[in-house]
Amino acid sequence: MSQIKNQKKMEKFDIVSNVIITLFALLNLFPLYWLVTSSLKNSSDVVKMPPDWWPKSFTFSNYVDIFQSQPALRWTFNSIFVSGATTVLVIVIGSMAAYAFSKINFKFRNIIYVIFVSSLMIPKEIMIVPLFRIVQNFDMVNAYGGMIWPNVAGAFGVFLLKGFFDTTPNALREAARIDGASEWRTFTRIMLPIVKPGIGALFILNFVQVWNDYLWQLVVGQEKLMKTLMVGTATLMQDLNPNFAYKMAGATVAAIPMLIIFILFQRYFTSGITAGAVKE
């Protein structure tokens, strides 16, 4: 009897907890819902009080105006290219460095790693001026290289992937070396597939970070055609007589690629985040 009562209590608890989780999920989705629906309204309807929770008449003119009156397609390409190229380079360089720090013994390895990871404690805003001077000296202002390379030279990818390489058995590497595999073949064919969840998690985290890196992209991409979508959308907010629906449409366009990236890599992101939760 006591077991049946405990089971019923657990069922009631599960129902209540699921209801609470659902409510919180709806609350978190509401800003996205309001953003999308507002972009389909007229500007006067966006600021209307009391608000219309559902558009009385749908209009796509805001999206049409963005792509006709502004170089939104170029901004979108800039954001996707800069974020994608930066993330790929971070994964390639970070995975090699993380593998070296994790599996290869060399002199002062731990000291170098501590110094390297300590750079994570330095806010990027402090380095904006010297970084800009370096980029300016290399003639990379208003160039993709100026937006990409400073974001590649970071320690977060190495720090994240080293934790995944540390969980891989050293016996696998030793067995591969006994079979005659080179260090590069061991790294690419054996170790990288094992840490694929970590790579997926790093891809999402780094892509989102670069996509939202407003300050650096604003400093380097000064020409209109070199602006990223986040910077270009922000310029729409500076009008004296703002069209709020127009701005909502721009923010929606900026949010859509993030949703697509997260949906595509959600499985790897979830498994990557929870990989260290269970210790064997």
Secondary structure, DSSP 8 states (H G I E B T S, - for coil): -HHHHHHHHHHHHHHHHHHHHHHHHHHHHHHHHHHHHHHTS-HHHHT-SS--SS-SS---HHHHHHHHHS-HHHHHHHHHHHHHHHHHHHHHHHHHHHHHHHH---TTHHHHHHHHHHGGGS-GGGGHHHHHHHHHHTT-TTSHHHHHHHHHS-SHHHHHHHHHHHHS-HHHHHHHHHTT--HHHIIIIIIHHHTHHHHHHHHHHHHHHHHT-HHHHHHH--SGGG--HHHHHHHHTT-SS--HHHHHHHHHHHHHHHHHHHHHHHHHHHHHHHTTTS--
